[in-house]
């Protein structure tokens, strides 16, 4: 299955929605600190509803610890600064989909660690900044899962 990683998320409702999403699409969710909220925040629990026990969430103190834990898994930076459309990628099993903070995206030093081939984007109308983080995660993660015939789903 795939891995969804959120680099320093700041909005608890988005993270809660993504917890619920990862429980439903079978992805492992990784949270890279610092988080912009308390993990026990009411908005996070409300958005995640009763999916906390169905999802698999891991936390890391920083990007270096996360990257070390991921080992050699193929990783894609999901960013408005991407050079490829998310639909042009053939996602290998165990691929990592890395998303940045809602307010600032991925830090420049993290983005610089990805070659152009591994920087992907969702096409949008010109002059728009970005989609909501939980929407972007849903779009890209379901495309990766679709390419694997929704393995494990019904």
VOFILUM-57232 format. One record per residue (C-alpha): residue in one letter; y, x negated, z negated. Coordinates in steps of 0.5 Angstrom, whole numbers, plus 500, padded with zeros to 3 digits. Example, Ala and Ser with C-alpha at 12.3 -4.5 7.8 and 13.67 -1.06 7.14 Angstrom:
# VOFILUM-57232
  resn   yy   xx   zz
     A  491  475  484
     S  498  473  486
***
This chain:
# VOFILUM-57232
  resn   yy   xx   zz
     X  500  500  500
     X  507  498  501
     X  512  495  495
     X  519  498  494
     X  524  494  491
     X  531  495  488
     X  536  490  487
     X  540  491  481
     X  541  499  482
     X  547  502  479
     X  546  510  479
     X  540  512  475
     X  539  519  479
     X  538  515  485
     X  533  511  481
     X  530  517  478
     X  529  520  485
     X  526  513  488
     X  521  514  482
     X  519  521  484
     X  519  518  492
     X  514  512  490
     X  509  517  486
     X  509  521  492
     X  508  516  497
     X  504  511  493
     X  508  505  494
     X  509  500  488
     X  516  500  485
     X  520  494  483
     X  526  494  479
     X  530  487  479
     X  535  487  474
     X  540  487  471
     X  540  495  472
     X  547  498  472
     X  544  503  467
     X  539  504  461
     X  532  505  463
     X  531  511  458
     X  538  514  461
     X  537  522  461
     X  539  522  469
     X  534  518  470
     X  528  522  467
     X  531  528  470
     X  531  526  477
     X  524  523  476
     X  522  529  472
     X  514  528  470
     X  513  523  475
     X  514  517  471
     X  506  517  469
     X  504  518  476
     X  509  512  479
     X  508  504  478
     X  514  501  476
     X  515  494  475
     X  521  490  472
     X  524  483  473
     X  529  479  470
     X  532  477  477
     X  531  476  484
     X  527  469  483
     X  522  472  478
     X  521  478  483
     X  520  473  489
     X  515  469  485
     X  511  475  483
     X  511  478  491
     X  508  471  493
     X  507  471  501
     X  507  478  502
     X  512  480  508
     X  519  482  506
     X  524  486  509
     X  531  486  507
     X  534  493  508
     X  541  493  510
     X  547  496  514
     X  548  488  516
     X  541  488  519
     X  539  486  526
     X  533  490  528
     X  532  498  527
     X  527  500  522
     X  523  503  527
     X  522  497  531
     X  518  493  526
     X  510  494  525
     X  510  494  518
     X  504  490  515
     X  500  493  509
     X  503  490  503
     X  510  489  506
     X  516  489  501
     X  522  493  503
     X  528  490  499
     X  534  495  498
     X  541  493  495
     X  545  496  490
     X  548  503  492
     X  555  500  491
     X  555  493  494
     X  548  492  498
     X  544  486  497
     X  548  479  495
     X  550  474  500
     X  545  469  497
     X  539  474  497
     X  541  476  504
     X  541  469  507
     X  534  468  505
     X  532  473  510
     X  531  471  518
     X  534  476  523
     X  527  478  524
     X  526  481  517
     X  533  484  516
     X  532  491  518
     X  537  497  518
     X  538  505  519
     X  542  507  525
     X  548  511  524
     X  554  513  527
     X  560  508  528
     X  565  507  522
     X  560  510  517
     X  559  505  511
     X  551  507  509
     X  547  513  507
     X  545  514  500
     X  540  509  497
     X  534  514  496
     X  535  517  503
     X  535  510  506
     X  528  508  502
     X  525  515  504
     X  527  514  511
     X  524  507  511
     X  518  507  507
     X  515  514  510
     X  516  510  517
     X  512  504  514
     X  507  509  511
     X  507  513  518
     X  505  507  522
     X  499  507  517
     X  497  514  518
     X  499  516  511
     X  493  512  508
     X  491  515  502
     X  495  522  503
     X  493  529  505
***
